[in-house]
Amino acid sequence: MTGATGDGDPTEPGPIERRAAVWTVRLAGEPLRVEEQRELEAWLAADPRHVGALVRARARWVDLDRLGALAGAAAVGGSAASPPEDAPILSRRGLIAAGLGAAGMLAVGWSVLAPAGEYYASAVGEVRRIPLADGSMLVLNTNSRARVRYERDRREVRLLQGEALFEVAHDGQRPFIVHSADWQVRAVGTVFAVRVRGTEVDVTVSQGTVELDDARQPEAEPRRITASEQTVLTPSSPIRVEKLAPAVLQRRFAWLNGMVAYSGESLAAAVEEINRHNRQQIIIDDPALGQQPIVGAFRASDAPAFAAAAAAALGAEAVTVDGVLHLRTASRPALHPAQWGK
């Protein structure tokens, strides 16, 4: 019988786990160079199993780090001499490199593994997946920026621009807090997305529960948002929570696969979203056209294809002028699908 990754002994790690262990050791050392970060992102994108393998390897590294600390404390309290300061680090690297299985790695907590103030950014049209030092995953949508910092009693992310999804590794002692505008989104172990648009902050929870705190009202009770719920936070409006149907939630997270999906949203809203993902911009020349509903799923980074599809669906025309795509009312009525090609 063989393991899922192709090795003869199912208790031994396969090639994916071994590669994830190598990346774990590299991530716990000096910050990755730009080319190394790109190499890691390419490996993560190549196979969905790679993301899970890396998250598991990071969690095991964290466990070994805590075990090393506990062993050091025991040595100090006993008669045995304390090990050298770097012994736990060398020991755990050896264990991981040797392919120690998950059964030998007990879940007992975590310690700070990454330097404070790590800064991450994504380019226009890029969806960037970033494994964090605590075993969490940060996914940046197009043209987004975030800074990650670890404190003794918390894990903090400041979303500076754009949108991000957070898959938070559970740690009851160190909450995971996302700061955006005047709001704080606090989670322990959950999956949620935050998007900042000027003074507005959108929060959508896929799994688990988060708590919302208004930094301007520290005495106020936090508001809880649970799975399949969304809220749009504004400076002047009370918190209103909306329950999302499964299909709506799926469309909300379509960007994770490089897509955008609409089910009756206005063309203007759809174009605003498409423009976030593309350097070539779309302009709607006719305001009335911008209010027309749009339905369908589209590749987020292909503005010309979206413009052509929207024009065909709405009886409009797409024209490129000086590199800018213009959507305008057609000079003749749109054809019925039965008439296409005639």
RODO-2510 file (C-alpha; in nm, 4 decimals, decimal comma):
residues 342
     n   res          X          Y          Z
     1     m     0,0000     0,0000     0,0000
     2     t     0,1332     0,3425    -0,0886
     3     g     0,0764     0,6826     0,0671
     4     a    -0,1236     0,9599    -0,0966
     5     t     0,1915     1,1242    -0,2215
     6     g     0,3387     0,8107    -0,3726
     7     d     0,5864     0,6891    -0,1078
     8     g     0,5863     0,3226    -0,0099
     9     d     0,5373     0,3871     0,3624
    10     p     0,2202     0,5905     0,4338
    11     t     0,3680     0,7051     0,7663
    12     e     0,6602     0,8718     0,5895
    13     p     0,6228     1,2117     0,4204
    14     g     0,6002     1,2161     0,0417
    15     p     0,7741     1,4542    -0,1988
    16     i     0,5183     1,7301    -0,1468
    17     e     0,5594     1,7159     0,2317
    18     r     0,9377     1,7095     0,2006
    19     r     0,9331     2,0128    -0,0257
    20     a     0,6961     2,1904     0,2142
    21     a     0,9387     2,1138     0,4987
    22     v     1,2250     2,2704     0,3023
    23     w     1,0214     2,5857     0,2462
    24     t     0,9285     2,5915     0,6159
    25     v     1,2926     2,5959     0,7186
    26     r     1,3700     2,8720     0,4684
    27     l     1,0728     3,0815     0,5807
    28     a     1,1789     3,0590     0,9447
    29     g     1,5215     3,1985     0,8655
    30     e     1,6125     3,5201     0,6912
    31     p     1,3333     3,6940     0,4943
    32     l     1,2979     3,5496     0,1454
    33     r     1,4525     3,7374    -0,1424
    34     v     1,2161     3,8537    -0,4166
    35     e     1,3089     3,5677    -0,6482
    36     e     1,2637     3,3152    -0,3660
    37     q     0,9205     3,4567    -0,2825
    38     r     0,8178     3,4242    -0,6473
    39     e     0,9491     3,0680    -0,6566
    40     l     0,7424     2,9823    -0,3491
    41     e     0,4293     3,1416    -0,4939
    42     a     0,4755     2,9482    -0,8202
    43     w     0,5072     2,6222    -0,6254
    44     l     0,1930     2,6988    -0,4250
    45     a    -0,0034     2,7809    -0,7409
    46     a     0,1100     2,4654    -0,9224
    47     d    -0,1007     2,2232    -0,7156
    48     p    -0,3784     2,2833    -0,4573
    49     r    -0,2148     2,0208    -0,2315
    50     h     0,0945     2,2371    -0,1929
    51     v    -0,0893     2,5031     0,0093
    52     g    -0,2219     2,2517     0,2612
    53     a     0,1159     2,0784     0,2874
    54     l     0,2923     2,4054     0,3637
    55     v     0,0340     2,5089     0,6249
    56     r     0,0752     2,1703     0,7971
    57     a     0,4542     2,1923     0,7839
    58     r     0,4497     2,5433     0,9335
    59     a     0,2245     2,4224     1,2148
    60     r     0,4615     2,1321     1,2866
    61     w     0,7579     2,3690     1,2907
    62     v     0,5729     2,5846     1,5416
    63     d     0,5031     2,2794     1,7571
    64     l     0,8675     2,1774     1,7539
    65     d     0,9678     2,5313     1,8438
    66     r     0,7463     2,5154     2,1530
    67     l     0,8730     2,1653     2,2386
    68     g     1,2291     2,2934     2,2176
    69     a     1,1428     2,5797     2,4515
    70     l     0,9783     2,3423     2,6981
    71     a     1,2775     2,1106     2,6882
    72     g     1,5082     2,4036     2,7541
    73     a     1,2995     2,5130     3,0521
    74     a     1,3061     2,1616     3,1942
    75     a     1,6831     2,1475     3,1585
    76     v     1,7208     2,4739     3,3454
    77     g     1,5072     2,3454     3,6326
    78     g     1,6834     2,0063     3,6537
    79     s     2,0355     1,8896     3,7205
    80     a     2,1307     1,8453     3,3565
    81     a     2,3262     2,1190     3,1876
    82     s     2,1285     2,3517     2,9618
    83     p     2,1711     2,2842     2,5892
    84     p     2,3406     2,5403     2,3682
    85     e     2,1188     2,8292     2,2663
    86     d     2,0909     2,7122     1,9055
    87     a     2,0330     2,3443     1,9849
    88     p     1,6521     2,3441     1,9492
    89     i     1,6818     2,5147     1,6099
    90     l     1,9415     2,2708     1,4802
    91     s     1,7509     1,9768     1,6229
    92     r     1,4173     2,0651     1,4644
    93     r     1,5810     2,1332     1,1290
    94     g     1,7368     1,7913     1,1426
    95     l     1,4079     1,6296     1,2336
    96     i     1,2169     1,7975     0,9526
    97     a     1,4904     1,7343     0,6989
    98     a     1,4863     1,3689     0,7988
    99     g     1,1135     1,3549     0,7210
   100     l     0,9653     1,3143     1,0683
   101     g     0,5927     1,2332     1,0275
   102     a     0,3021     1,4211     1,1769
   103     a     0,2468     1,1526     1,4409
   104     g     0,5659     1,2555     1,6135
   105     m     0,4854     1,6254     1,6243
   106     l     0,2485     1,7234     1,9073
   107     a     0,0290     2,0317     1,8801
   108     v     0,1243     2,2435     2,1787
   109     g     0,1252     2,6035     2,0602
   110     w     0,3482     2,8412     1,8683
   111     s     0,6149     3,1047     1,9043
   112     v     0,7089     3,4060     1,6973
   113     l     0,8951     3,2865     1,3879
   114     a     0,8898     3,5875     1,1584
   115     p     1,0392     3,9341     1,1976
   116     a     0,7991     4,2162     1,2792
   117     g     0,6622     4,4432     1,0127
   118     e     0,6644     4,2128     0,7087
   119     y     0,5252     4,4029     0,4085
   120     y     0,3447     4,2340     0,1184
   121     a     0,1948     4,3704    -0,2036
   122     s     0,0282     4,2374    -0,5186
   123     a     0,0430     4,3840    -0,8676
   124     v    -0,2538     4,4832    -1,0821
   125     g    -0,4151     4,1620    -1,2061
   126     e    -0,2234     3,9446    -0,9575
   127     v    -0,3677     3,7169    -0,6888
   128     r    -0,0859     3,6436    -0,4451
   129     r    -0,0876     3,3631    -0,1866
   130     i     0,1456     3,4182     0,1104
   131     p     0,1983     3,1644     0,3923
   132     l     0,2502     3,3399     0,7252
   133     a     0,4823     3,2406     1,0062
   134     d     0,2037     3,1193     1,2379
   135     g     0,0611     2,8749     0,9832
   136     s    -0,2049     3,1174     0,8571
   137     m    -0,2478     3,2008     0,4882
   138     l    -0,2782     3,5518     0,3448
   139     v    -0,4183     3,5896    -0,0067
   140     l    -0,3933     3,9346    -0,1624
   141     n    -0,6339     4,0312    -0,4386
   142     t    -0,5269     4,2592    -0,7218
   143     n    -0,3325     4,5779    -0,6386
   144     s    -0,3396     4,5237    -0,2615
   145     r    -0,0950     4,5967     0,0209
   146     a    -0,0699     4,4621     0,3751
   147     r     0,1729     4,4679     0,6661
   148     v     0,2004     4,1756     0,9091
   149     r     0,3391     4,2055     1,2604
   150     y     0,3583     3,9631     1,5526
   151     e     0,3349     4,0730     1,9148
   152     r     0,3585     3,8726     2,2350
   153     d    -0,0173     3,8635     2,2799
   154     r    -0,1523     3,9062     1,9268
   155     r    -0,1006     3,8660     1,5542
   156     e    -0,1712     4,1856     1,3614
   157     v    -0,2284     4,2680     0,9957
   158     r    -0,2890     4,6158     0,8618
   159     l    -0,4657     4,6110     0,5268
   160     l    -0,3328     4,9259     0,3649
   161     q    -0,5039     4,8929     0,0275
   162     g    -0,7281     4,6602    -0,1681
   163     e    -0,8575     4,3249    -0,0523
   164     a    -0,7280     4,0170     0,1264
   165     l    -0,8509     3,6788     0,2376
   166     f    -0,7248     3,5383     0,5676
   167     e    -0,7188     3,1677     0,6532
   168     v    -0,6303     3,1935     1,0203
   169     a    -0,4464     2,9214     1,2097
   170     h    -0,6158     2,8626     1,5451
   171     d    -0,4443     3,0049     1,8517
   172     g    -0,6649     3,0825     2,1500
   173     q    -0,3856     3,2743     2,3236
   174     r    -0,2923     3,5026     2,0354
   175     p    -0,5900     3,6517     1,8457
   176     f    -0,5506     3,7431     1,4809
   177     i    -0,6479     4,1097     1,4264
   178     v    -0,6896     4,2868     1,0930
   179     h    -0,6844     4,6681     1,1005
   180     s    -0,8498     4,8584     0,8172
   181     a    -0,9535     5,2239     0,8313
   182     d    -1,1047     5,2725     1,1799
   183     w    -1,2076     4,9093     1,2197
   184     q    -1,0531     4,6030     1,3777
   185     v    -1,1559     4,2530     1,2705
   186     r    -1,0602     3,9963     1,5337
   187     a    -1,0466     3,6206     1,4710
   188     v    -0,9015     3,3146     1,6398
   189     g    -0,9352     3,0439     1,3751
   190     t    -1,1488     3,1234     1,0738
   191     v    -1,1594     3,2202     0,7043
   192     f    -1,2699     3,5694     0,6096
   193     a    -1,2036     3,8479     0,3597
   194     v    -1,1610     4,2214     0,4133
   195     r    -1,1753     4,4876     0,1432
   196     v    -1,1052     4,8563     0,1950
   197     r    -1,2624     5,1155    -0,0367
   198     g    -1,1825     5,4636     0,0858
   199     t    -1,3559     5,4949     0,4218
   200     e    -1,5677     5,1825     0,3652
   201     v    -1,4598     4,8365     0,4784
   202     d    -1,6268     4,5170     0,3546
   203     v    -1,6007     4,2080     0,5752
   204     t    -1,7172     3,8665     0,4535
   205     v    -1,6842     3,5513     0,6655
   206     s    -1,6569     3,2138     0,4947
   207     q    -1,5890     2,9976     0,8013
   208     g    -1,5944     3,0569     1,1752
   209     t    -1,6641     3,3859     1,3522
   210     v    -1,4998     3,7283     1,3715
   211     e    -1,5572     4,0236     1,6033
   212     l    -1,5724     4,3818     1,4779
   213     d    -1,4399     4,6683     1,6889
   214     d    -1,4722     5,0378     1,6058
   215     a    -1,1459     5,2057     1,7104
   216     r    -1,3366     5,5321     1,7608
   217     q    -1,5642     5,3701     2,0202
   218     p    -1,3402     5,1462     2,2344
   219     e    -1,6080     5,1155     2,5035
   220     a    -1,8646     4,9674     2,2644
   221     e    -1,9324     4,5939     2,2609
   222     p    -1,7806     4,4138     1,9584
   223     r    -2,0208     4,2886     1,6921
   224     r    -1,9964     3,9255     1,5874
   225     i    -2,0094     3,8151     1,2231
   226     t    -2,0393     3,4437     1,1519
   227     a    -2,0025     3,2118     0,8526
   228     s    -2,1798     3,3188     0,5306
   229     e    -2,2360     3,6718     0,6600
   230     q    -2,1164     4,0042     0,5217
   231     t    -2,1196     4,3648     0,6356
   232     v    -2,0129     4,6960     0,4858
   233     l    -1,8666     4,9221     0,7542
   234     t    -1,8919     5,2984     0,7081
   235     p    -1,7999     5,5905     0,9351
   236     s    -2,1566     5,7149     0,9720
   237     s    -2,3840     5,4090     0,9479
   238     p    -2,4630     5,1397     1,2046
   239     i    -2,3390     4,7875     1,1405
   240     r    -2,5812     4,5938     0,9227
   241     v    -2,5136     4,2243     0,8673
   242     e    -2,6371     4,0401     0,5588
   243     k    -2,6729     3,6632     0,5331
   244     l    -2,5346     3,5365     0,2017
   245     a    -2,6735     3,2419     0,0072
   246     p    -2,4140     2,9814    -0,0957
   247     a    -2,4204     3,0964    -0,4587
   248     v    -2,3638     3,4593    -0,3543
   249     l    -2,0756     3,3591    -0,1274
   250     q    -1,9201     3,1640    -0,4123
   251     r    -1,9386     3,4680    -0,6406
   252     r    -1,7944     3,6845    -0,3643
   253     f    -1,4801     3,4693    -0,3568
   254     a    -1,4522     3,4085    -0,7316
   255     w    -1,1437     3,6328    -0,7386
   256     l    -0,9457     3,3576    -0,5638
   257     n    -0,9561     3,1733    -0,8977
   258     g    -0,8910     3,4844    -1,1063
   259     m    -1,2584     3,5321    -1,1909
   260     v    -1,5365     3,7835    -1,1304
   261     a    -1,9018     3,6770    -1,1260
   262     y    -2,2222     3,8793    -1,1399
   263     s    -2,5895     3,7997    -1,1050
   264     g    -2,7798     4,1179    -1,1814
   265     e    -2,5322     4,3794    -1,0556
   266     s    -2,5156     4,6979    -1,2592
   267     l    -2,2721     4,7234    -1,5476
   268     a    -2,1140     5,0223    -1,3731
   269     a    -2,0386     4,8147    -1,0624
   270     a    -1,9028     4,5308    -1,2754
   271     v    -1,6773     4,7673    -1,4699
   272     e    -1,5463     4,9186    -1,1478
   273     e    -1,4418     4,5702    -1,0354
   274     i    -1,2917     4,4736    -1,3720
   275     n    -1,0898     4,7963    -1,3775
   276     r    -0,9263     4,6979    -1,0476
   277     h    -0,7740     4,3956    -1,2195
   278     n    -0,6569     4,5579    -1,5439
   279     r    -0,4235     4,8320    -1,6563
   280     q    -0,6390     4,8791    -1,9652
   281     q    -0,9452     5,0584    -1,8313
   282     i    -1,3103     5,0528    -1,9383
   283     i    -1,5230     5,3683    -1,9548
   284     i    -1,9015     5,3628    -1,9895
   285     d    -1,9980     5,6571    -2,2109
   286     d    -2,3732     5,6313    -2,1546
   287     p    -2,4864     5,6571    -1,7867
   288     a    -2,8100     5,4750    -1,8682
   289     l    -2,6083     5,1846    -2,0056
   290     g    -2,4151     5,1695    -1,6784
   291     q    -2,7367     5,0942    -1,4890
   292     q    -2,8139     4,7841    -1,6967
   293     p    -2,7787     4,4506    -1,5115
   294     i    -2,5013     4,2116    -1,6019
   295     v    -2,4966     3,8335    -1,5502
   296     g    -2,2121     3,5893    -1,5956
   297     a    -1,8610     3,4857    -1,4918
   298     f    -1,5590     3,6482    -1,6536
   299     r    -1,1817     3,6272    -1,6380
   300     a    -1,0909     3,9202    -1,4134
   301     s    -0,7723     4,0159    -1,5981
   302     d    -0,9229     4,0161    -1,9492
   303     a    -1,0881     4,3566    -1,9900
   304     p    -1,1358     4,3295    -2,3705
   305     a    -1,3192     3,9972    -2,3387
   306     f    -1,5445     4,1377    -2,0663
   307     a    -1,6207     4,4497    -2,2716
   308     a    -1,7049     4,2414    -2,5785
   309     a    -1,9313     4,0078    -2,3799
   310     a    -2,1068     4,2963    -2,2038
   311     a    -2,1614     4,4771    -2,5322
   312     a    -2,3118     4,1663    -2,6931
   313     a    -2,5367     4,0999    -2,3937
   314     l    -2,6644     4,4563    -2,3572
   315     g    -2,6965     4,5612    -2,7176
   316     a    -2,4040     4,8004    -2,6847
   317     e    -2,0722     4,8341    -2,8600
   318     a    -1,7147     4,8240    -2,7364
   319     v    -1,4719     5,0673    -2,8973
   320     t    -1,1037     5,1210    -2,8172
   321     v    -0,9843     5,4818    -2,8261
   322     d    -0,6222     5,5627    -2,7377
   323     g    -0,5879     5,2335    -2,5526
   324     v    -0,9061     5,2859    -2,3451
   325     l    -1,2093     5,0616    -2,3901
   326     h    -1,5370     5,2507    -2,4260
   327     l    -1,8772     5,0906    -2,3807
   328     r    -2,1502     5,2891    -2,5516
   329     t    -2,5028     5,2455    -2,6797
   330     a    -2,4963     5,0658    -3,0140
   331     s    -2,5893     5,2490    -3,3299
   332     r    -2,8206     4,9621    -3,4222
   333     p    -3,0318     4,7219    -3,2108
   334     a    -2,8682     4,4136    -3,0698
   335     l    -2,9264     4,0876    -3,2529
   336     h    -3,1310     3,8111    -3,0998
   337     p    -2,9046     3,5089    -3,0334
   338     a    -3,0918     3,3204    -3,3106
   339     q    -2,9741     3,5870    -3,5576
   340     w    -2,6047     3,5704    -3,4669
   341     g    -2,3919     3,4971    -3,7684
   342     k    -2,6621     3,5973    -4,0200
***
